[in-house]
Amino acid sequence: MQTFKTNLLTLAVLSAISMQTHADTLTDAAAEKDVEVISVLGKRVSYANNTTDESAKLAKAPIGNVMDLIDNLPGINVGQGDAFGGDDYTTTISMRGFVIDRADQQLGITIDGVPNGGSAYAGGSKANRYLDTENTRLVEVGQGSADIASASLDALGGTINFVSANPEMAAGARFAYTSGSHNARRYYARYDTGEILGNTTAYFSISDSFNNRWMGTGSNGNSDRLHVEFKSVTELEQGRITARVSYDDAHEDNYQPVSLAHFKRTPRWDGLTTNWTGDPQIDQNFAEAWSTLRENTLVYVKTEWYLSDNLELNVTPYLHLQNGRGDWLPPFQVYATDANGNRINRGNGTKRVNYTHVTDNGTPILDGNNDQAGASLVSSYRHTHYDKTRFGTTANLSWELGDHRLRSGVWLESQERNQTRDWHDVIDPRVSYQFNEQPYWVQFDDDYKHDVTKFYLQDQITLGDVQLTLGVQKYLVELSRTDNLNGKGKDTLKSDSDWLPSAGVVYTLNSKVELFAGYSKNFKAISDSILENKKTSELANLSPETATNMDLGIRYFGEQFSFSSAIYNVKFNDRVVLLRYATSADGTPNYLAAGDGNFDNVGGVKASGFETSFDWRLQQNLNLTGAITLNRAEYSQDVLTSKTTPAGQPALVKDYRKGDKLAGIPEKMLSLGLNYHNGNYRVGLSGKYVASYFGAAKHTFNSDGTEAWNRDELPTHTLLNAYLGYEKSLDNSSFFSGLDLAFVINNLTDKNYITGGSEGAYLIGAGRTASFTVSLNF
């Protein structure tokens, strides 16, 4: 753990905002009619769900990623390559056999019910692009199922809804400063207007964060983020208007996924280098040149209208703008030619030759004669550009009619995005990776468009102590891709769903106990990235993914002890898998691959398990929270593919085997948190145990020619986190109205562990990391 570079005495005068408002935001959350949260146990609905509480924020540094707030909920495992979550490229989530990683997006994410636009690295945006931790009131997780009105094209395994905090009723300002390991520093400021114009409250916040990569020294890369939020709530006689704007500008240097063998050799190094050598073969792994640049703006205006005593309508139009870039540093330049052998600077061309040297007059050396006098090294800085405009609206109508609560709604969205890849020559690879702004070659330039229509109808029937819910929804999705360079023209693909039914029942035994059961059929539309490498005619047999989910559970609400438990069964059909880009013998990427890989249906998955969460108040100021996950997920059918044996012979093999365990999904997890609060002081200790699990299942040949499937048993790990805080309200004679000090340590015992990743490519978890935050209210 690195020592703090900021004097702690100075820090004690500088920051506190988020912690001071925890009790206030929890009170606001309970008052919100549309959230209906019951402690950490979630909503009283017919499917398993959980909600974060304030201890989730206390145990995380404000500089951290808002995605980490859900890591201790049942069924969920969040992996971050960066110590503070500052690398979207290596952020992964798994839940009940479904994942979000670079390859797959099988869980829906919404922000105040507004769709996030997908979670893929190439053009997607997870919740951390839209929210600071201090401005997050709570997170709702529907494990397996979700509210029928949820707007997402990825919600195969459920939906995660991040709910932003509301403005304060009293005017005030807050300032917070965080310092921590790995040169971390963060400034945060927020101003609440209080009630203005007789019916409106609003706030504006801004934060500026920085931290180096946690591994390595020297030029080991960093994360640098500027984030701005605005929210207003206007109460009307017959309704409410909520407006929100978020802006996020991030530059993140990445971490490299590694093999299990690499982790065992060097559990604190991902293979990226931290000092410039002048040798492109080495410097292609220079950490500062593996970068993610993203700029996201999300705007929505939600109008809620109480049309009568039993009829409500809400309409939420939204707009999302994104532009960004992904960087790599290939140790060569590319000489692309047309059919006549003429060099071209746009399009894949007919032939491509990689060269590593030029003559003394700058002529590419294509014959490999690199030892001639005056020859010098060259390299490239490869950029993939992402640009997206997304706009849409959700509209939901609720009608109370006797024992029935009827709900219907529609989600409409239109999205246009461009993905372009260009190659720039590095000016002098002996010195640095500084590049010529004018590209020497544009490899591809593609426009994508998708249009979405979703509509649903649901009836919730109350029959005494029994609440019965029946619903149906349908998606109409049309995708298109226009190739602007390589002559493939325009391809269009429909990815409509069937009618998707859902049903559930909640039986209230008494004021403390309820039983619930639910069934839903979930859907994931084919992603437009599927069209990167294939024409529509080649995708005729590709089907959208679907999953059926069944829950059966019990909730108990006691004065001292509450819990929610569920058993579940999931059947995942038509699983689409990214067949990843090829790599060379040393594991470096194939930089010339047009996209991230090809896709295909590779069969199904079935999962079953048990989840429980509890909240136990041991004393008035002391409580224990916990979550238990037992999950078994396996492939439900064989998938055949053609491969070449080590002897060079073609072979038809089972690429995935029926009955093998699903790769990358923890089977046993236990989370516990002990929290104490007494007057001005608070302290907490939490731990998470993850049992060993298989990281890979895809077929491979061993060096001796034998075959292997389930392999890479990732080792068990237990992580401990601790926090200590002090808050003090000051009298009116003081310039400041409140002071808060917060100290957080993650991975208290400095364990080596694997935090997540994708099949065969794992993320090294960060070592011990500490942060100190001082907040002032005035």
matplotlib code that plots the C-alpha trace (Angstrom):
import matplotlib.pyplot as plt

x = [0.0, 1.4, 1.5, -0.6, 1.0, -1.4, -0.8, -3.6, -3.9, -4.7, -7.2, -8.9, -9.9, -11.1, -13.9, -17.1, -20.1, -21.3, -21.2, -23.1, -26.2, -26.5, -29.3, -31.1, -31.1, -32.3, -35.3, -36.0, -35.8, -38.4, -40.7, -40.7, -43.9, -42.6, -39.6, -41.5, -38.2, -38.3, -34.8, -32.2, -34.8, -36.1, -39.7, -42.7, -43.0, -43.3, -39.6, -36.4, -34.9, -32.6, -31.7, -28.5, -28.5, -26.3, -23.6, -22.8, -21.7, -19.9, -17.6, -16.6, -14.4, -16.3, -13.7, -14.7, -17.0, -20.8, -21.0, -19.2, -22.2, -24.0, -21.0, -22.3, -25.9, -26.8, -26.0, -23.7, -20.0, -18.4, -14.9, -12.8, -9.3, -8.6, -8.3, -11.0, -13.0, -11.4, -11.2, -14.4, -12.5, -12.0, -15.2, -17.2, -20.4, -21.9, -25.3, -27.0, -25.0, -25.3, -22.6, -21.5, -18.0, -16.2, -17.8, -21.3, -24.0, -26.7, -27.9, -29.9, -28.8, -31.1, -30.6, -33.8, -35.6, -33.9, -32.0, -28.2, -27.7, -26.0, -23.0, -20.5, -17.1, -17.5, -20.1, -21.8, -22.0, -22.3, -23.8, -20.5, -20.7, -23.9, -23.6, -21.3, -21.6, -22.6, -25.5, -26.8, -29.7, -29.9, -29.6, -32.4, -31.4, -33.9, -32.1, -33.4, -36.5, -37.2, -40.2, -42.1, -41.7, -37.9, -36.4, -33.4, -32.3, -29.9, -32.0, -31.6, -30.7, -32.4, -32.0, -30.0, -31.6, -29.5, -31.6, -30.2, -30.6, -33.2, -32.4, -32.4, -35.2, -32.8, -30.3, -26.6, -23.3, -20.8, -17.2, -15.2, -11.6, -10.3, -6.7, -5.5, -3.3, -1.9, -1.7, -5.5, -7.1, -10.7, -12.5, -16.3, -18.7, -22.4, -24.9, -28.5, -30.8, -33.4, -37.0, -37.3, -40.3, -42.5, -42.4, -38.9, -35.7, -32.5, -28.8, -25.7, -22.5, -19.1, -16.3, -12.7, -10.9, -7.5, -5.5, -2.6, -2.9, -2.4, 0.3, 3.8, 5.8, 7.0, 4.6, 2.1, -1.0, -3.9, -7.6, -8.7, -12.4, -14.5, -18.1, -21.1, -24.7, -27.8, -31.2, -34.4, -37.8, -40.9, -44.0, -47.3, -50.9, -51.6, -48.1, -44.4, -41.6, -38.1, -35.2, -31.7, -28.5, -25.2, -21.9, -18.9, -15.5, -13.1, -9.6, -8.8, -5.6, -6.4, -5.3, -4.6, -6.5, -4.1, -4.0, -4.2, -0.6, 0.5, -1.4, 0.3, 3.7, 3.2, 0.0, 0.7, 1.6, -0.6, 2.2, 1.9, 5.1, 5.7, 8.9, 9.5, 12.3, 12.3, 11.7, 8.2, 8.0, 8.3, 6.5, 3.4, 2.6, 3.3, 0.5, -0.2, -1.0, -3.7, -6.4, -10.2, -11.5, -15.2, -17.5, -21.1, -24.0, -27.5, -30.5, -34.0, -37.2, -39.7, -43.3, -45.7, -49.4, -52.2, -55.0, -57.5, -57.6, -56.9, -55.2, -51.5, -49.3, -45.6, -43.7, -39.9, -38.2, -34.4, -31.3, -27.8, -24.7, -21.4, -18.1, -14.9, -11.9, -10.0, -6.2, -3.6, 0.1, 0.9, 4.7, 4.4, 2.8, 0.4, 0.9, -2.6, -3.1, -5.9, -6.4, -3.8, -1.1, -1.5, -1.2, -4.5, -5.2, -8.8, -10.4, -9.1, -8.0, -7.0, -3.7, -2.0, 1.6, 3.0, 6.4, 8.6, 11.3, 11.6, 14.6, 16.5, 14.1, 11.0, 10.2, 8.6, 10.8, 8.4, 11.0, 12.2, 15.7, 15.8, 19.6, 20.3, 22.1, 19.8, 16.8, 14.8, 12.0, 8.3, 5.2, 1.5, -1.0, -4.3, -7.5, -11.1, -13.6, -17.1, -19.8, -23.4, -26.6, -29.5, -33.0, -36.2, -39.1, -40.8, -44.5, -46.3, -50.0, -51.3, -55.0, -56.4, -59.7, -61.2, -59.1, -57.0, -54.0, -53.7, -50.4, -49.5, -46.6, -44.3, -40.6, -39.4, -35.8, -33.8, -30.0, -27.4, -23.7, -20.5, -17.5, -14.3, -10.8, -7.7, -4.0, -1.5, 2.3, 4.2, 6.5, 9.6, 9.2, 12.6, 11.3, 7.6, 4.2, 3.3, 1.6, 0.8, -2.8, -3.4, -4.0, -2.0, -4.7, -8.4, -9.3, -13.1, -15.9, -19.3, -22.6, -25.1, -28.7, -31.3, -34.9, -36.7, -40.3, -41.4, -44.9, -46.3, -49.6, -49.8, -52.7, -52.0, -55.0, -55.4, -57.5, -57.4, -53.9, -53.0, -51.6, -51.6, -49.7, -50.0, -48.2, -46.9, -44.4, -43.0, -40.0, -39.7, -36.0, -34.5, -30.7, -28.8, -25.1, -23.8, -20.2, -18.8, -15.4, -15.1, -17.9, -20.2, -23.1, -26.0, -27.2, -30.5, -31.5, -34.7, -34.4, -38.0, -39.1, -42.0, -44.7, -42.9, -45.2, -44.7, -46.7, -46.3, -48.0, -47.3, -49.1, -49.1, -49.2, -49.2, -47.6, -44.1, -44.1, -44.8, -44.3, -43.6, -43.3, -42.7, -42.1, -40.8, -39.4, -36.6, -35.1, -31.9, -31.9, -29.1, -26.5, -25.6, -22.0, -23.0, -23.0, -19.3, -17.9, -20.9, -23.5, -27.2, -27.2, -24.6, -26.8, -29.9, -29.6, -28.6, -31.4, -32.0, -31.2, -34.0, -34.1, -36.9, -36.6, -38.6, -38.3, -39.8, -39.1, -40.0, -39.5, -39.6, -39.8, -39.1, -38.2, -34.7, -34.2, -35.3, -34.4, -35.3, -34.6, -35.3, -34.6, -34.5, -34.3, -33.1, -33.0, -30.9, -31.5, -29.7, -26.6, -24.6, -20.9, -18.2, -15.5, -12.6, -9.9, -7.0, -3.7, -0.2, 2.0, 3.1, -0.6, -0.6, -3.8, -4.4, -4.4, -5.7, -8.9, -11.7, -13.9, -13.6, -14.5, -17.3, -20.5, -22.5, -25.2, -23.5, -26.3, -27.9, -27.2, -29.3, -28.8, -30.4, -29.5, -30.3, -29.9, -30.6, -30.0, -30.5, -30.3, -29.9, -30.0, -27.9, -28.2, -29.6, -26.4, -25.0, -26.3, -25.1, -25.9, -25.2, -25.8, -25.4, -25.2, -25.3, -25.4, -24.9, -24.8, -23.9, -24.1, -27.3, -26.2, -23.1, -21.7, -19.6, -16.9, -14.0, -10.5, -6.9, -5.1, -1.5, -0.5, -2.1, -5.0, -8.6, -11.0, -14.7, -14.8, -17.2, -16.4, -18.7, -19.9, -23.4, -23.1, -19.9, -19.9, -20.4, -17.2, -16.5, -19.5, -18.8, -20.8, -20.5, -20.3, -20.8, -20.9, -21.0, -21.0, -20.8, -21.7, -21.6, -22.9, -22.9, -23.4, -20.7, -18.7, -19.2, -17.1, -17.6, -16.0, -17.2, -15.9, -16.7, -15.8, -15.8, -15.1, -13.0, -14.7, -13.8, -12.7, -12.8, -14.9, -14.2, -12.4, -8.7, -5.9, -3.2, 0.4, 0.4, -2.6, -5.2, -8.4, -9.6, -12.8, -13.6, -10.3, -8.5, -9.8, -9.6, -8.5, -10.8, -10.4, -11.7, -11.5, -12.0, -12.9, -13.1, -14.2, -14.0, -15.8, -16.6, -19.2, -20.0, -22.7, -21.7, -23.7, -25.0, -22.1, -19.6, -18.8, -19.2, -22.4, -20.9, -17.7, -17.2, -14.1, -14.0, -11.3, -11.8, -9.5, -10.3, -8.6, -7.4, -5.2, -3.6, -4.7, -3.6, -6.8, -8.6, -11.4, -13.2, -12.7, -13.9, -13.3, -9.5, -8.7, -8.7, -8.3, -5.9, -7.5, -6.0, -3.9, -4.6, -6.0, -6.8, -8.5, -9.3, -12.1, -12.8, -16.1, -17.5, -21.0, -21.8]
y = [0.0, 3.4, 6.1, 9.1, 12.1, 14.6, 15.6, 14.0, 17.2, 19.1, 16.5, 16.8, 20.3, 19.4, 16.9, 15.1, 15.5, 12.1, 10.5, 13.4, 12.8, 9.1, 9.2, 11.9, 10.0, 6.8, 8.7, 10.2, 6.7, 5.3, 8.2, 7.6, 5.9, 4.4, 2.7, 0.8, -0.5, -2.7, -2.5, -4.4, -7.0, -5.1, -4.7, -6.9, -8.4, -11.9, -12.2, -12.2, -8.7, -6.8, -3.2, -1.6, 0.1, 2.9, 0.5, -0.3, 3.3, 3.5, 0.6, 2.1, 5.1, 8.0, 7.9, 4.3, 3.0, 3.0, -0.5, -1.8, -0.9, -4.2, -6.6, -7.9, -8.6, -12.3, -13.9, -11.0, -10.8, -7.6, -7.6, -4.5, -4.4, -1.0, -0.5, 2.3, 0.9, 3.3, 1.0, 0.1, -2.2, -4.6, -4.2, -7.4, -8.5, -12.0, -12.9, -16.3, -17.5, -14.3, -11.8, -8.3, -8.4, -7.4, -10.3, -10.6, -8.2, -10.4, -8.1, -4.9, -1.6, 1.4, 4.8, 6.0, 3.6, 5.1, 2.6, 3.0, 2.2, -1.2, -2.1, -3.3, -1.8, -0.8, 2.0, 0.9, 2.8, 1.3, 3.1, 4.7, 6.9, 8.5, 8.6, 9.5, 7.4, 10.4, 11.1, 7.5, 7.0, 3.2, 0.4, -2.1, -5.5, -7.9, -11.2, -13.3, -11.1, -7.4, -5.1, -5.5, -1.8, -2.1, -0.8, -2.8, -5.0, -7.0, -8.2, -11.9, -12.4, -9.5, -5.7, -3.4, 0.0, 2.8, 5.4, 8.9, 11.0, 13.7, 17.4, 18.5, 20.6, 23.0, 25.1, 24.3, 23.5, 20.6, 20.1, 16.8, 15.9, 12.3, 11.2, 7.6, 4.9, 5.0, 8.8, 8.9, 12.3, 13.5, 16.8, 16.8, 19.8, 20.0, 22.9, 22.4, 25.3, 24.2, 25.0, 27.7, 29.1, 27.6, 24.1, 23.2, 21.8, 21.2, 20.5, 20.7, 18.7, 18.3, 15.9, 15.5, 12.2, 10.8, 7.7, 5.7, 2.1, 0.1, -2.1, -1.1, 2.1, 4.8, 5.6, 3.0, 4.7, 6.3, 7.1, 10.7, 11.6, 14.8, 14.2, 16.7, 16.1, 18.3, 17.3, 19.2, 18.1, 20.3, 19.4, 20.3, 20.1, 17.1, 15.8, 16.0, 16.9, 15.6, 16.7, 15.3, 15.9, 14.0, 14.6, 12.3, 12.7, 9.9, 8.8, 5.4, 3.4, -0.3, -3.5, -6.6, -9.8, -12.7, -16.5, -18.5, -19.6, -15.9, -15.1, -17.9, -16.7, -12.9, -12.2, -8.4, -7.7, -7.9, -7.9, -4.3, -2.3, 1.0, 2.4, 3.3, 1.3, 2.5, -1.1, -1.3, -5.1, -4.3, -1.0, -2.4, -3.3, 0.2, 0.8, 4.4, 3.4, 1.0, 3.5, 4.1, 7.6, 8.2, 11.3, 10.7, 13.0, 11.8, 14.0, 13.0, 14.8, 12.6, 13.9, 12.1, 13.0, 12.0, 12.0, 10.9, 9.2, 5.9, 6.8, 7.7, 8.4, 9.0, 9.9, 10.1, 11.4, 11.1, 11.8, 10.2, 11.4, 9.5, 9.9, 8.1, 6.2, 3.0, 2.9, 0.2, 0.4, -2.2, -2.7, -2.2, -0.2, -1.5, -1.3, -1.9, -2.3, -2.6, -5.3, -3.5, -3.4, 0.3, 1.5, 2.8, 4.8, 4.0, 0.5, -3.0, -3.4, -6.7, -7.3, -6.0, -6.3, -5.4, -3.7, -2.7, -0.5, 2.2, 3.4, 6.6, 8.4, 7.0, 4.2, 1.1, -1.9, -4.7, -7.5, -7.9, -6.5, -4.3, -4.3, -2.0, 1.3, 4.1, 1.8, 2.9, 1.4, 2.3, 1.6, 2.6, 4.0, 2.4, 4.2, 2.9, 5.8, 5.5, 8.0, 7.5, 9.5, 7.8, 9.2, 7.7, 7.8, 5.5, 5.9, 4.0, 4.1, 2.6, 2.2, 1.1, -0.7, -2.4, -5.4, -4.9, -2.7, -2.5, -1.4, -0.8, 1.0, 1.5, 2.1, 3.7, 4.3, 5.2, 4.9, 5.9, 5.2, 5.2, 3.0, 4.0, 2.6, 4.6, 4.0, 6.8, 6.6, 7.1, 10.1, 8.6, 5.2, 5.6, 8.5, 8.0, 7.0, 10.6, 10.2, 12.1, 13.4, 12.7, 8.9, 7.1, 4.4, 4.2, 0.5, 0.8, 3.3, 1.8, 3.3, 1.4, 2.1, 0.4, 1.1, -0.4, -0.7, -2.4, -2.7, -4.5, -5.2, -6.4, -7.0, -7.2, -8.8, -8.6, -11.4, -10.9, -12.0, -13.2, -10.9, -12.4, -10.8, -11.7, -9.9, -10.0, -8.0, -7.9, -6.3, -5.2, -4.5, -3.6, -3.3, -2.1, -1.5, 0.6, -0.1, 3.3, 1.9, -1.7, -2.3, -4.5, -2.0, -2.0, -5.0, -5.0, -7.5, -7.9, -9.2, -9.3, -11.2, -13.6, -12.7, -12.9, -14.0, -13.4, -14.5, -14.3, -14.6, -13.1, -14.6, -12.6, -15.1, -12.3, -8.8, -10.3, -13.2, -13.5, -16.2, -15.4, -17.3, -16.0, -17.0, -14.8, -15.3, -12.8, -11.6, -10.2, -8.7, -9.4, -6.7, -4.5, -5.6, -9.0, -7.3, -6.2, -9.2, -10.9, -10.0, -10.6, -13.7, -15.2, -14.6, -16.3, -19.0, -16.7, -16.4, -13.8, -15.1, -16.0, -17.2, -18.5, -17.8, -19.3, -18.1, -19.5, -17.7, -16.3, -12.9, -12.2, -8.7, -8.6, -5.9, -7.2, -9.7, -9.7, -12.0, -12.9, -16.3, -17.8, -20.9, -20.4, -22.3, -20.7, -22.1, -20.0, -20.7, -19.9, -18.5, -16.2, -16.3, -14.0, -16.1, -13.9, -12.4, -14.6, -14.1, -14.7, -17.3, -14.7, -13.8, -10.3, -9.3, -9.6, -5.8, -6.2, -8.0, -5.9, -6.3, -7.9, -11.4, -13.4, -14.5, -17.7, -19.6, -22.2, -23.9, -23.3, -23.0, -24.2, -22.9, -23.5, -22.3, -20.7, -17.1, -15.4, -12.0, -10.9, -7.9, -8.5, -5.7, -7.1, -4.0, -0.5, 0.7, -2.6, -4.6, -7.6, -7.9, -10.9, -12.7, -16.3, -17.6, -21.3, -21.5, -24.3, -23.3, -25.8, -26.2, -27.9, -29.3, -30.2, -27.7, -29.1, -27.3, -28.0, -27.7, -28.7, -31.1, -30.4, -32.9, -30.7, -33.0, -31.7, -32.8, -32.4, -31.9, -30.9, -27.2, -27.1, -30.2, -30.8, -31.0, -29.1, -26.1, -22.7, -20.8, -17.8, -18.1, -18.4, -21.2, -20.4, -16.9, -15.5, -11.8, -10.5, -6.9, -5.7, -2.0, 0.1, 3.7, 5.6, 9.3, 10.9, 7.7, 4.8, 1.8, -1.3, -4.5, -6.5, -9.6, -11.6, -15.2, -16.6, -20.4, -21.7, -22.1, -22.9, -20.0, -21.8, -24.4, -24.1, -27.0, -27.0, -29.4, -30.0, -30.0, -33.8, -33.9, -34.8, -32.8, -30.5, -28.6, -27.5, -26.1, -23.2, -23.7, -20.1, -20.2, -19.4, -16.0, -14.0, -10.2, -8.0, -4.3, -1.8, 1.7, 4.3, 7.6, 10.6, 13.3, 16.5, 19.0, 22.6, 25.4, 28.3, 30.5, 28.4, 29.0, 25.3, 23.5, 20.1, 18.1, 14.4, 12.3, 8.9, 6.3, 3.2, 0.2, -2.4, -5.8, -5.3, -8.4, -7.6, -10.9, -12.0, -13.0, -13.1, -10.6, -11.6, -11.5, -13.6, -17.2, -17.9, -14.2, -13.1, -9.9, -9.5, -8.1, -5.0, -5.2, -3.3, 0.1, 2.9, 6.3, 9.2, 11.6, 14.9, 16.6, 20.0, 21.2, 24.9]
z = [0.0, -0.9, 1.7, 1.4, -0.1, 1.5, 5.1, 7.2, 9.3, 6.1, 5.1, 8.5, 7.3, 3.9, 3.0, 4.0, 2.0, 1.1, 4.5, 6.2, 4.0, 4.5, 7.1, 5.1, 1.8, 3.5, 4.9, 1.5, -0.1, 2.3, 1.5, -2.2, -3.2, -6.4, -4.8, -2.0, -0.4, 2.6, 4.1, 2.2, 1.3, -1.6, -2.8, -1.8, -5.2, -6.7, -7.8, -5.8, -5.4, -3.1, -2.4, -1.2, 2.2, 3.6, 4.8, 1.2, 0.7, 4.0, 3.1, -0.2, -0.9, -2.6, -5.3, -6.2, -8.8, -8.1, -9.5, -6.4, -4.2, -5.2, -4.7, -1.3, -2.5, -2.9, -6.3, -7.4, -8.0, -9.2, -10.6, -11.0, -12.5, -11.0, -7.2, -7.4, -10.4, -12.8, -15.8, -17.6, -19.9, -16.9, -15.1, -14.9, -13.1, -12.7, -11.3, -11.4, -14.4, -16.4, -16.9, -18.0, -19.4, -22.6, -24.5, -23.1, -21.8, -20.2, -17.4, -17.8, -16.3, -15.9, -14.3, -12.6, -14.9, -18.0, -20.2, -20.1, -23.8, -23.2, -21.2, -23.9, -23.9, -27.6, -27.3, -24.1, -20.8, -17.3, -14.4, -13.3, -16.4, -15.1, -11.3, -8.4, -5.3, -3.2, -5.5, -5.5, -3.2, -3.5, -6.1, -6.8, -8.1, -9.6, -9.6, -12.5, -13.2, -13.2, -13.1, -16.3, -17.2, -17.1, -20.3, -21.4, -24.3, -22.2, -19.2, -19.6, -16.0, -14.4, -14.2, -11.9, -11.4, -10.0, -8.2, -7.9, -4.8, -4.6, -3.9, -0.2, 1.0, 2.8, 0.9, 1.5, 0.0, 0.5, -0.3, 0.0, -0.6, -0.8, -0.8, -0.9, -2.2, -5.7, -5.7, -5.5, -5.1, -5.6, -5.2, -4.9, -4.5, -4.4, -4.0, -3.1, -3.8, -1.2, -2.0, -4.7, -6.6, -3.9, -5.4, -6.8, -5.3, -7.2, -6.9, -8.9, -8.2, -9.8, -9.0, -10.3, -9.6, -10.3, -9.4, -10.9, -11.8, -8.6, -10.0, -11.1, -10.7, -13.1, -16.0, -15.0, -16.3, -14.5, -14.4, -14.7, -14.5, -14.5, -13.6, -13.4, -12.3, -12.1, -10.8, -10.1, -8.7, -9.2, -7.3, -9.0, -7.8, -10.0, -10.7, -10.5, -13.0, -12.5, -14.7, -14.6, -16.5, -16.1, -17.9, -17.6, -19.2, -18.4, -19.5, -18.2, -18.8, -18.9, -17.2, -19.2, -18.5, -17.8, -17.8, -14.6, -15.1, -15.4, -12.1, -10.3, -11.5, -10.9, -8.9, -8.8, -12.4, -15.5, -18.1, -19.1, -18.8, -17.0, -18.5, -22.2, -23.8, -27.4, -28.6, -30.2, -29.5, -25.8, -25.8, -27.4, -23.8, -22.4, -19.8, -20.7, -24.3, -23.4, -23.0, -22.9, -23.5, -23.1, -22.9, -21.9, -21.5, -20.4, -20.1, -19.1, -18.0, -16.2, -15.9, -13.5, -13.7, -11.3, -13.8, -11.2, -7.8, -9.4, -12.7, -13.0, -16.1, -16.3, -19.4, -19.6, -22.8, -22.7, -24.8, -24.6, -26.4, -26.4, -28.1, -27.2, -28.3, -27.5, -28.0, -28.7, -29.8, -32.5, -33.0, -36.8, -39.5, -42.2, -46.0, -47.5, -51.2, -53.7, -56.3, -58.6, -55.9, -55.2, -51.6, -50.2, -47.0, -46.6, -46.4, -45.8, -49.4, -51.0, -49.3, -46.1, -45.2, -41.7, -41.7, -38.7, -40.4, -43.0, -45.0, -44.3, -46.6, -45.0, -47.5, -46.0, -46.0, -47.0, -47.8, -44.2, -45.1, -42.0, -41.4, -44.3, -43.4, -42.2, -41.5, -38.5, -36.4, -36.8, -34.9, -34.9, -32.5, -33.3, -32.4, -32.5, -32.4, -30.9, -31.5, -30.5, -30.4, -28.6, -27.9, -26.7, -24.2, -21.8, -21.0, -18.3, -17.3, -14.0, -13.3, -9.9, -10.6, -7.6, -6.8, -9.9, -10.6, -14.4, -15.9, -19.5, -21.2, -24.1, -24.6, -27.8, -28.7, -31.8, -31.8, -34.3, -33.8, -35.8, -35.3, -37.1, -36.8, -37.9, -37.6, -36.8, -37.2, -34.0, -34.6, -32.9, -31.2, -29.6, -27.5, -26.8, -28.3, -29.4, -32.8, -35.9, -35.6, -39.3, -39.7, -42.4, -42.8, -42.0, -41.7, -41.5, -41.0, -40.1, -39.2, -37.0, -36.4, -34.2, -33.5, -30.5, -29.6, -26.4, -25.0, -22.0, -20.2, -16.6, -14.1, -10.4, -8.6, -4.8, -3.3, 0.4, 1.5, -2.0, -4.6, -8.1, -11.0, -14.7, -17.5, -21.1, -23.0, -26.5, -28.2, -31.8, -32.7, -36.1, -36.6, -39.5, -40.4, -43.3, -44.4, -45.6, -46.8, -47.6, -50.1, -48.0, -48.3, -45.9, -43.9, -41.9, -39.3, -37.3, -33.7, -32.5, -29.4, -29.1, -26.6, -23.2, -20.4, -16.7, -13.6, -9.9, -6.5, -3.1, -0.1, 3.1, 6.0, 8.6, 9.2, 9.3, 6.8, 3.1, 0.6, -3.1, -6.4, -9.9, -13.5, -16.3, -19.8, -20.5, -23.8, -25.1, -28.6, -31.0, -30.6, -33.6, -33.0, -34.4, -37.8, -37.6, -39.4, -41.0, -43.6, -42.9, -45.1, -42.8, -39.7, -40.9, -38.3, -35.4, -32.8, -30.0, -26.6, -24.2, -20.6, -18.4, -14.7, -11.7, -8.1, -4.9, -1.7, 1.7, 3.3, 7.1, 8.5, 12.3, 14.7, 15.3, 12.4, 8.8, 5.9, 2.4, 0.9, -2.6, -4.6, -8.3, -11.6, -14.8, -18.4, -20.8, -24.5, -27.8, -26.0, -28.3, -27.7, -28.9, -30.6, -29.5, -31.7, -32.5, -30.7, -31.6, -29.8, -27.2, -26.4, -28.0, -29.8, -33.5, -34.1, -37.7, -36.7, -38.1, -35.0, -31.6, -33.0, -34.6, -32.8, -32.9, -30.9, -28.8, -27.0, -23.7, -20.0, -17.0, -13.5, -10.1, -6.6, -3.3, -2.2, 1.1, 2.6, 6.2, 8.5, 12.2, 14.7, 17.5, 19.6, 19.1, 17.5, 16.1, 13.2, 11.2, 7.5, 5.3, 2.0, 1.0, -2.5, -3.6, -7.4, -9.9, -13.6, -16.4, -20.1, -21.1, -24.5, -26.5, -29.0, -31.8, -33.7, -36.1, -34.8, -35.6, -33.3, -32.1, -34.8, -37.4, -38.1, -38.5, -35.8, -34.9, -31.2, -28.5, -27.9, -24.9, -23.2, -21.7, -17.9, -17.6, -15.3, -16.7, -17.0, -14.8, -12.4, -8.6, -7.1, -3.4, -1.9, 1.6, 2.5, 6.1, 7.4, 11.0, 11.4, 14.6, 14.9, 18.2, 18.3, 16.2, 15.5, 13.1, 12.4, 10.2, 9.1, 6.1, 4.4, 1.3, 0.7, -2.8, -3.2, -6.0, -9.4, -13.0, -15.2, -18.6, -20.2, -23.9, -25.5, -25.9, -26.7, -24.1, -25.2, -25.1, -27.4, -24.8, -24.6, -21.9, -21.1, -17.5, -16.4, -14.7, -11.2, -9.8, -6.2, -3.2, -1.7, 1.2, 1.2, 4.3, 4.2, 7.1, 7.6, 10.4, 10.5, 12.6, 12.0, 13.9, 13.5, 14.3, 15.7, 13.6, 14.8, 12.8, 9.2, 8.5, 9.6, 9.7, 9.5, 8.5, 8.5, 6.8, 6.5, 4.3, 3.8, 1.1, 1.0, 4.6, 4.6, 1.2, -0.4, -3.9, -5.8, -9.1, -9.2, -12.4, -16.1, -19.0, -20.1, -19.9, -19.4, -15.8, -13.8, -11.0, -7.9, -6.3, -3.2, 0.0, -0.8, 1.6, 1.3, 3.6, 3.0, 4.7, 4.1, 5.0, 4.9, 4.9]

ax = plt.figure().add_subplot(projection="3d")
ax.plot(x, y, z, "-o")
ax.set_aspect("equal")
plt.show()
